[in-house]
Amino acid sequence: NKVLLLGDEKSGKTSLCKALYKYYYNNSYIPVYINGDRVKTTTITDFIKLLGKCYKEQYSSDTLEQFNQLENRRKLLIIDDFNKSKLNSKHKSLLLSRLNEIYPNIIITVNELFPVEEIVCEKSRTDDFKDYQQLEILRFAHSLRYELINKWNSLGQEKTIQPSELTHKNDTAKRVVDTIVGTNFVP
């Protein structure tokens, strides 16, 4: 019910949040996506106002009252890039402990440096995330990139493509992909 997802910048955290949003919406939850840079307060009252604003942006403002009356176990908070919140570590921790008491379903994404704040922070974050399943999006290494290109080029013609032709296609595609990724056109 609670997930902390770590990953590099542009590793796909936001895309995953959107896919999870759709999945949980189709499975009778009411997900609300909140961008972490919009989280600027530790009071629950202000956070609920922010939640209401985000809800109205994603759903109909006419149904906000129904959402507010809904059991919290049917709500899913998706807080993306929580590390971009303007709150300092102490106040992030305070907000998290308050949210954990109220909402049973929370998904939070942070960048790979977020755990470093724990060292600097006076209070250990282990209490804040003790109920969270902690996952990490791994980097897409060069070997996996080549494997993906190989699968793509042989798709539908696994039995007919000649190994030399496949190698030529793979090398050409790899050069193009390396150029695009290297110049930061695509993460």
Salt bridges, closest charged atoms under 4 A:
ASP8 OD2 - ARG139 NE 3.02
GLU57 OE1 - ARG38 NH1 2.88
GLU71 OE1 - ARG73 NE 2.87
ASP81 OD2 - LYS84 NZ 3.81
GLU117 OE2 - LYS92 NZ 3.66
GLU117 OE1 - ARG125 NH2 3.40
ASP128 OD1 - LYS123 NZ 3.00
GLU147 OE2 - LYS151 NZ 3.73
ASP178 OD1 - ARG145 NH1 2.86
ASP178 OD2 - LYS174 NZ 2.70
